[in-house]
Each structure stands twice: as C-alpha cells, then as structure tokens.
C-alpha cells in the first residue's frame, strides 16, 4: 500500500526505505525521506492530490499526512499549529481517508494516527530496540530483521488467516508487529522508549428515535453533501473528467447516478469481471445511459490467480487476508490508464450504511465459523487454537452484528483486501464519511433490517436508481416482492450451483473458472507443496495441510492457506 514510515531503532543504518514499498518502481510515485542518527521518516505515495498529502520538515517538526481529506487544515504548517494548540485532539478534525504523523523534535515525541476506518493501515513495532512503523508491514518486518531484531510467528494471526481468511483485533502474522486500530493515536516518547495508544473514535449504536420520513430526509441530505464533497475533490484539482466503478450491484450505481444528478458530468465508468455475468451486462446498460464513456476489463478465466502470487497479490496486502480480491483488483487496475483521473469513485461498503450487516440477535457463539471471509470452517476443533476467540465472541454475543462488521470484518477484511488500490489511485466512497456512519448507527434497527431503509430512501428520493436490474436478485429492486422473492431465489439457486460445483452467475465465478481450467488448481498444489518448507512448526504444517484439503465454496480455504505460507515466506525469509 502506498504510504508512510518511521524508524526509531537503536543503531539503525537503513536508509532509502521507500525503495522497499510495493509501488516504488511504478510511474507517478512521489518519495521523500529525512534521516538523522536517531530516526528516519519518509513516504512512498501517489504523486496526485498533493495539497492533501504532504511531507514537511522545519527546525522544530516533521509532519506528514497521507490520503485525501476534507479538513479545515490546509498544509503542514496549519496542521502543526493545530497540534500545538489542541494537542492530540487535532486529529479529530481531520476528515477523510488518511494516516499521518507529527514528530516534535524538541520534545522527542512522535504521534502516529489512523482515520476512523483505518483505511490507511499503520503497522508498528515497539521493544527494547525502540519503535518503528510503516503502512506496509513487509517493509517493517524486513527492517526489523536487518536490525537483528528477532521476530516470531503470531499463531493467533496465522490460524485466523488460514481458517477465516482474515485477521481479527490487532493481530498480524508476526508476534512483534501489531496493527494500529481504527480511529487511534499512538504516541511514542523517544527518550523514555514508551508508547501510549488512545482512541478518538469508537463505533457506537446511540439510537435516536425518529420517524422514517424524517430519517429519509436527513439521510438524503447527508449523502448528497458527501457526494458533493468527494466528487468535488476531482474538480478542485482541475480534473475535467471523473472515474467511477459501475456494476450490477446497488452501491456503485447509487453513487454514480446521484453524482450525475448533482451536476458532475463527464463520468467515465469502469467495469471489470466475467463478461458473461449478469453483473457486467447490467453495468453496461447503466453506463450506456449515464456515463460519458465506459471502459470494461473482461475476466474470461481464472488463470491469473496463479501468476506471480507473492509479488503481485500477497505483498501489496502483506498477506493479511486471502488474496482472492487482491488478485482481481491487481489485474483490473494495472491494465488501464488512470493518469487522467484524480480518484476512482466506488460503492465500497455502501451496504453497511443502510443495514446490510444488521442481523438481530446474531448468535456468535454458535456461528463462529461464519465470522470471517471464508464463509465457514470445516474442522471447528481447530478454532480452539485461537486464544482470543472466546473473548471475541463474548464481546459481541447478543448484538446485531453491525458493530462487529465495522470493527472486525471491515478493517481486517474488506479494506485490507482493498489496500492494493492505493498503489494505483485513491479510492473515494460515500460510506467512508464518519458523520454519515455515525448518523446511520443512530437509526433504529427496525428500519435497517434487510436493508429496508436503502430501498425506501431510493424510492422516495432517487427512484431512477431502481430502474435497473439488481444483480443480487435478478429483478428490479422497485418493490418489496421483487426484493424478497428475488433475494430468496438467487440465494438458493446460486448457492446450490456453487455447492454442486455447477456453473453459476457471478461477476467472478471462481468455481466455474477452476472447473473449466483445473490446471490452476494443479498450480496451486505445486505452489503449496513447494513453499511448505517455510513452515517449520510441524503441528502448524499438519493443520495447514488439513485445511488446504477441505472443500469450501470457491476454494477459499486454498486461497487462505497459500496466503499464509507465502506471507510467512515474505515476512520471515524474503
């Protein structure tokens, strides 16, 4: 992931650390670094939207902000002044997708911070040898090894990835490296070699009871304001055209069509996926009606899944979630010219703002296998090896799954898989807006179940969005009957076809691709066997073999285990 770093380790001699970032050799990359005997700070980022992202140093401070923001702060000097007058609270006023740091030279104190969703990840080490952080974990793990700092496997992280396809809490694959949580500030005192972590934001369901008509008015006002703000960033930087994802789903089309309604013209649509899927066909019709131009990248088969997995798919996401999404995104984004555009607008996590992850009284205890991205777990006895799982389940048991989705599935799953995008272009989405998310969490649950709010709002304010078939149900989502009936039929028809390994309608029909070309599975087997040597623990090796041989939808278990093995190679041996 394009990003930032800081090394404050005893006797560190490593320099030009930006050269180790995934995107370093790509075009249009901006690098910066400053170094003394006691510290090295730097960045390796996109050379776009450069008033939003900056790296600054004067006699007293080093300040860096990475990402796209809508704060009142304009430039590094303004940010530093805010820090001087407000202390850590200045971070609360930064709005957008970002990470950053400020180093106070006189106090020898460092602040590192993440945005409210941790869309820009930060990984860190703290020990006897000092402190270090990086947006890319593999950069950090290599710096530690080069500084002769011992690192060890984190078995909670490894088994989480193998079984669930993702991490939980702040775990990584390396015991000595942790992930900084969403909405967090980490302070480091160089003189005392001490750290302190604080939260400036937590997801809370502080329900405010109001009628549905009032909710719809307020929700619409907030959504339109966010769209004006994020799409306006393109205009602010002089980009005459916009780029938006288009699919057969609801979220991307909603973003695109409301943006056009708000006056944003010359929208270039971009669709990628299986050319025969209804998702791509629906997207083509939407683009024809609403886009200035339309680009389409067709995935005809899954051959690319076995092509240079470690360098292209594992490395940019640090092997922290199974590489399925990373492989698709890499191929889709590396094939088109993104230079004419400031951002790519997507519908990412749009369903979360309208109740897509609300399941009243979800039974976490009896559904632990469904908590991750793999869908389910065959051998539940293996979950006993996760030391944190009982506490995790107890924390969320009896809730409606919504807070769990934000705190666990989002940062450690969906957005981790998205990390690779930032190497090509900044991603903008309505649902990344904190004020909007807070408002949604205040809406009574009864309006959000089955995404009732979503379709009631669109029908009242933007009915044109409902005039196209929704891929998820195979019908136009313009009536409760269509939504409920279509969702049920699609679920059981597609679910049955997946279960029996028959061809099924999907933007990325992995099972179908692998059935048509079993050579990919043979290549997976070869990669698995060839790299198993990097697993020194014999018990873990036996467990990974067992998980790899299981039968899970779309071979998610195989993707997860290969990710584990290659990620261990990346962090401990590369």
N, C-alpha and C positions, 0 to 999 in steps of 0.2 A: 504493500500500500504506500503510495506517495506520502511522505510525512517528515517527522522531525526527530531529533535525538539529542541526548546529553550524556556525557561520560564524565563521572567524577570519581574515578577509581585511583587508588594509590599506584603511583609509578606507571600510569597508563601512557603508552607510547604510540597508540593507534591514532592515525590521522587520516584525512580524506575518507571518512566513514561513509559519506554519501555514495561512494562508488560501490558499496555493497547493497544498495537498495535495488529492488526488483526493476524499477523503471529507469535506472541511471543511464542506460545506453539508448533509451528511446528518444525520439525527437521532441523538441519543445519542452525540455526539462530544465528547471532552474535549481541550481545548487548554491549553498552558502555554508561557510564554516568559520568559526573563530576558536582559537585554542591558546591555552597557557599551560604551565606545568601542572596545574591543579584541575583543569577542566577542558572539555571540548564540547561545543554546541554546534548544531548545524541542521540542515534540512535538504531534502531532495523532493521537489514538488513540481506540479504543473506550472508552466510559465503562462498562466492565464489569470484573469481577475486579480491582478497584482496589487490593487489597493486593498483588497480584502485580506490577502495573505502577505505577510511581511516578515523580514528578519532584520533586526535593528540592534546596533550597539553604540553606546556612548561611554563616557568616563565612569558612569555610575551603574548602568543597567545593560542587560541583554534581554531583548524581548522578541518573541516570535508568536505569530498566530497563523495557523494553517486552516484552510477551509473557506467557506462562503458564509458571510454573516450580515445581519441587518441591524447591528447595534448602533448606538449613537457614537461609539468610538470611531474616529477616523484617523487611522495611522498609529504608529507605535508610540509616539510622544504623548498622544491623547490617552492611550491605554496605560502608559506608565504613570501619568498624572492621576488617573483614576485609582490605580493601585496605591499610590502614595496617600491619597485622601480617604479611600474606602477600605484599604486592606484587602483581604481575600474576597470581600463582598462584590468587588468589581466584576468578578466572573459571572455573577447572576444577571448582569445586564447585557451580556453578550448573547445575541440571538442568532441562531442558525445552526450550521453543521461545522464543528470546529474542534480543534485541540490546540494547546499552546503552552508557553511557559514564560516566566519572568525570573531572571536571576539578578538579585540585588547584590552588587559587588561589595559594597561597604559592610553589609550585614552578613555576607556569605550565606545567603538564604535563597533557596530555589522554590518556586511554585510551579507545579505541572497540573494541567486541568483538562477535563474532557467535557463535551457538550452533554445536554440532558439525555441523549440516547446513546452516547459513546459511539456515534457513527464514525468518528475518527479515533481508532483504538490507540491506547497507550499501554505498553508493557514495561515493567520495571524490575530491577534487582536492588536489594539492599542487604548488606552484610558487612563483615569486618573490613573488607577491602574498599567499602564506600558505597556509592549509589550510581545507577545508570538507568536510562530509559530510552525507549525507541518506539516509533509507530510500527516498525516491523520487528517481530520477535526473533526472526532468524539472524538479523543484524546483531541483536543483543546477545543471543546465545553464542555467536561466534566471537564477539568482543570479550565475553567472559572467558571462553576457552583460551583465547590468545593472551589473556592476562593471567593465565594459570589459576583461574578460579574454578573450583570443582563444581560441576553441575550433575544432577541426578534425575532419573525418571520420576515423574509425578504419576503414580498409579491411579489415583482418582481421575486425573485428566485422561490418561490413556484408556482406561476402561470406559469412561464416559463417551469418548470418541468412538471406540470400537462397537459399543452396544447401542448408543443413542444417536451417533452421528454428529455430536456437538459437545461442547463443554457446558459446565454449569458454574455458577458463582464466579470466583476469580481464578479458577484453575487453568493451567496450561499443561503442556506435555513435560515441562521442566519444573522440578520442585522449587528451584531458586528463583523462578521468574513468575510473576503474577500479572494479572490484567487489572488495570485501574477501572473501577466500576463507573457506570454512567453517572453523570451529574456530580463528579467528585473533584476535589482539590487535594493534591498531595504536596506537602511541604517538606523540604529537606534542609536541615541545618548542617552545613559543611563542617563547621568547627566541631560540633558535637557528634557528627555522624548519626543523627537521629531523624526519623521520619514521622509524619503525622498525617492521617487521612481524615478528611471531613466530607460530608455530603451537603451540597447546597440544593439538591433536588431529590425527592423520592416520589415514586408514583403512589398516589392515594386516591381512594374512591370516596371523596367527600360529596355525597349526593345532595343535590339541591332539588327539591320537588317543585315542578312547574308543569304546565300543560304542554301537550305535544305541539300545538300551533306556535306557542312561544319558543319552544325548543327549535323548531324548524326555522323560524325567522332568525334566531341568534346563530344557529349553526351555519346557515347560508351566508349571513353577513361575515362570519369569521372565515369561512372557506374562500369567499370571493376576495377578502382582504389579503389572505395568504397568497392566493394566486397572483394578485396584482403585484405583490412584493417579490415573489421568487421569479416570476416571468419578467418582471421589470428589471431584474438584475442584468439580463441579456441586453436590454435597451440601454441601461446605464453605461455599459462598457462598449456601446457602439456596434453591437452585433445586429445586423439588419434582418437576420432570419433566426428562427428558433428550431430546436430539435426535440421531438417528443416520441417516446415509445408509443406504439399502437398495438393492441392485442384484442383478442376476443373476450377478455375479461372486462370487469366493470371499472376498475380503478384508473387505469391509464386513459381510457376513453373519457371518463368523467373529468379528469384533469385537463385533457386536451380541448374538449368541447366547451367547457366553461371558460378556459383561457381565450379561445377564439371569440366567444360571446362577449368577453370583457375587452375586446379590441386588439388582441395580439394576432397579427396577420403573418403571413409567410411562415407557416408552421410546417416543417419537414417531418413527416412521420417515418418511424423506423420500426420494422417488424423482423423478428428472427424466430425460426422454428421449423417444424416439419411442414413442408409445402402442402401436404395432403390433409392437414388437420383443419378442423372447423375453426380453430383459433386463428390461424393465418388467413383463412378465407374471409372470416368476419372482419378482421383487421384491414384487409384490402378494401372492403366496401366502405368502412368508416373513413379510411384515408382518402379514398376517391372523393368522398363527399365533403371532407373537412380539412384536408391538408393541401398545402401549396405544392408539395412534391412528396413522393413516397419511396423509400429505399427498403428492400427486402433481402434478407440473407437466409437462404434456404438450407436447412439441415436435412439431408436426404438419408443419412445413416449415422451410426454412432462410431465410425472408425476413429474419429478424432479423440475419443476417450482414452485411447492407449498411446497417444502421441506425446512424448516428452513430458510425462505426467509431473515429475518432480519440479522441473524448472518452470513450466508454463502454468501449472494448475495448483500445485501444493505450495510452492514458495510464496506466491503473492498473497495467500491466505494463511501462511505459516502452518498449514496442516491442522487447523483448529476446528474445522468442520469438514464433513466428507466432500470430496472435490467435484461432485456432480455439477453443481451450479457454476462453480469456478471454471470448469472446462467449457461449458456452453457460453458463458459470458466472455471468456478469453477469445474464443473463436468469433463470436459475434461482434465484439468491439474492436478487435485488431484488424478486421477486414474492411473497415470503412474510414473515409477521411473525415475526421472530427474537427479539423482546423477551423472551418468556417463558423463553428458554434461555441458559445460560451459554456453552456451546460446541456445536459440531457435531462428532460423532464419525464418523470416516470410516475406510476401509480403505486410505487413501493409502499408496502404495509398499509395501503389505503383501507383495507377491510378492518384493520384494527381500530380505526377511528369511528367505525359505525357498528361495532358489536360483533365483528367476525370471529372474535375469540372469547365470546361470552357463553359459558356453559354452566348454568345454575347448579350449585352444589356438586361440583365435579368431585368425584371420588379419587383423589390422588393415590391413596393407599392401595386400592385395588386396580389401579390403572398406571402403575409406574412405567410399564413398558411403552406407554403411549406419550411419554413426556418429551421425547426428542424427535429429531428429524427422520430417524429410520422407520418410524411408524409403529413398530412393535418389537419385542425381544422374544426370541425362541426359548433360550435357556435362562429362565428367571433366577436360577441359583447363582448365576454369575453376578447379578446385581448385588449380592451380599458382599462382594469385594469392594464396593463403593462405600467408603467410611462416612460419607456425608449424606447419603441418600435418605436415611430415616429422618434426619433433621430437616432436610429439604421438603420432604413430604409433610412433616408435621407443621412446617411454617405456612404451607398453602392449603392444607386439608380443610375442606368445607367451603372454600372460596369458589368464585365463579370462573376461575382460570384466567381472567383478564389481566390481573397484576402479574401473575406468573408469566404470561405471554410477553409482557413488556420487559420484565426483569431477567428472564431466562431465555425464552425462545428467540426474542428479538436480537439483543446484543450478542449473545453467544451462538446464535444460529443464523437467522436471515441476514443480518447486517455483516456478520463475519464472512459469509459467502459473497457478499457484495463488495468486500474490500478491494477486490481486483479492479473494479470500475474506476476508482480514483487514480489509477495509473494512466488512464486514457482521457478522462473528462470528469468534471464534477457532476454528481447526480443531485437533482433537486426534486423534492416530492412534498405534497401538501402535508402529509402525515408526519413530517419531521418537525413541524412547528409546535413548540412546547405549549403555547397558550391554547392552541386548538386541542391538544391532547388533554390538557387539564380540564378544559370545558367538557370534553367527551366523557371523562371519568366522573364528572358531576351529574351526568344524565342518569335517571333511574334505569335500573337493569331491564325492567319490563319493556322498555322501548327499544332495547338493543338486541334482545334475543332473536336469533335467526335473521339478524340484520334488518329488522322491520324498519328501523329509523332510516336506513340508507334509501330504501325504495320509496318510503313516504316522503322523504325530503326531495328526492329527484322528481317524483311525480308532481309535487307541488311547485317546485322552482325551476327544474330543468328537465321537463318531460322528453325533450328531444334525445336525451341520452338513452332513454328506454326504447327507442325505436329500432334498435339493432339487437339481433340475437345475442344472448349471453352464452358464451361457450360452456359455462358450468352447468347449464340446464338444457341447452339445445333449443330454447324458446326465447321470445322477447320477454324481459322481466317487467312487464307492464300490468301484471295482475297477480294477486296472491295465489290464484290457482296455478298459473304458469310457473311461478317461483317454487311453490311447494311440490307440485306434481313433477316438474322438470328436474328439480334437485333430487328427488327420490329415484326417478327412473335412471338418471345419469349415474347416480351413486352405485346402484346395484348392477346396472348393465356394464359400466366401465369396470367396476370393482370385480365383477365376475370374470370378465375377459382378462383382467390382469392376473387374477388368481389362477386361471387355467392357461395362462401364457398365450392368449389369443391376441390378434391384432386389435388395438383399441384406439379411440380418438383422443389424441393428446398433442400439444404443441411439441413435446419432446417424448415420444413413445419409446422409452429406453428398452423395455422388454421386447417390443416388436423389432427394433433395430438389431438387438442381440440375437434374436431368433433368426432374422434374415441373414445375419453375418456372425455366426458363432466363433469366427476367428478372433473377435475382440475378447471373448471370454478366455480363449486359449492364451491370448497375450496377457490378460490379467493373471492367469495362473502362472505364467512364466515370470512375470514381474514379482508376484507374491513369493514364489519359490527362490528366486534369485536374491531377493532382498531380506529374506527371513533371517539371514546371518547377522543382521544388525540387532536382532532381539536376543540379548544374552540371557535373560531370565527364562529358565526352562518352563516354569509354570505359565508365565505370560505367553510364551511361544505356543504352548499346547492350547491355551484358551483362544488365541488368535486363529489358530488352525481350525478349531471347532466353530468359531463364529463365522469364519470365511466360508465354510461348507454349508451353512444354513441356507434356507430358502425364504428370502424376504422379498417383497414387491420391488421390482425394478433393480434388483441386485444391490440394494442399498448397503447390505452387510459387506459385500465385496468392496464397494467403493470406500466404506468406512475403514475396513481393515487395511487395505492398501494405503489409505491416507495415513493411518497410524504408523505403519512400517516405514514409509518414505519420509514422514515427518520426523521420526526418530533418527533416521539417516541424516536429514537436513540439520537438525539441531545438535546432534551429538558427534557427527562424523564428517560433515561436509566442510 
